[in-house]
Amino acid sequence: MNNIDFLALGDTVTDAFITLQDATVNCDDNNKNCSISMRWGDKIPYKDLTVIPGVGNSANAAVAALRLGLKTGLVTDIGNDRFGKEIIDHFNKEGLDVTHVRMHDGIPTNYHFVLSYNAERTILVKHQKYPYTLPLGCEKTKALYLSSLGDGTEDYHNEIADFIEKHPDTFLAFQPGTFQMKLGVEKLARIYKHTNIFFANKEEYQRILGSKSTDVETLLKEMHALGPNMPILTDGRDGAYALDDGAMVHVDMFPDPAPPVERTGAGDAFSSTTTAYVVGGMNIKDAMLRGTVNSAYVVQKIGAQAGLLTKEELESKLM
């Protein structure tokens, strides 16, 4: 692991995208708290199925950083099965270093089902329990990008926290997944304390902080108090906000080049792209702007990686 710019840590999955055609969405009076429903005990037709290997928050981030020209690695665990082999093939085609993609006998590869409807998605998730551990050589990494891991990973998170405390010059980006949010800020207090840049959407901020506040600046300051030096909050079509040296920074959502096809991976694209540019020395506002560009193009295709741009492609969209 020689002089890696960007090392992503987290679970990798195969996503099966099922595009629904016969469903109903119900929301409250504020068009919030929506649910999707289908007829119970019936045969429900669907439009199409697309299976995409080698995805997940951290895998998506690794591919994004790689396409942006960073020397990138991925630490992840998969099964030694058909789906695991497909993931290795996918990463090899991308040119991603698979040295620390560990395959396990007797533990299946994570496989998620994405129910896609009207460009939005609901994901059925299950994270397998792997024997997680950090590989040797992480101290040669410029930045760690930590994202979604399953439950029962407290010891692994403590190992990551131990590493960061021993190597404080390592830049830590944290984009928590569902189970990491459920672990709570107390169990992950050392991770939050040593995070350089933090990503979550507005609703996730409220959930993590146990806050009912809808004021973006208040939420950012409450997150900053937990430790993250530069908390970033995304708020859908209202764009993204950051707290940088006590001042709030805002960027608008980049205009959709066409109506979105499927929104999976939009947050990953924004977070990893922003991180990649910040690690490269760019100021936070310009880095966030580039994050919104990559996010806008990811949603033009099914899956979280097909629409990711190279650095040259991304910069051309800003001209």
Buried (B, 14 or more C-beta within 10 A) or exposed (E): BEEBBBBBBBBBBBBBBBBBEEBEEEEEEEEEEEEBEEEEEEEEEBEEEBEBBBBBBBBBBBBBBBBBEBBBBBBBBBBBBEBBBBBBEBBEEBEBBBEBBBBBEEBBBBBBBBBBBEEBBBBEBEBBEBEBEBEEBBEEBBBBBBBBBBEEBEEBBBBBBEBBEEBEEBBBBBBBBBBBBEBEBEEBEBBBBBBBBBBBBBEBBBBBBEBEBEEBEEBBBBBBEBBBBBBBBBBEEEBBBBBBEEEEBBBEBBEEEEEBBBBBBBBBBBBBBBBBBBBBEBEBEBBBBBBBBBBBBBBBBBBBBBBBBEBEBBEEBEE
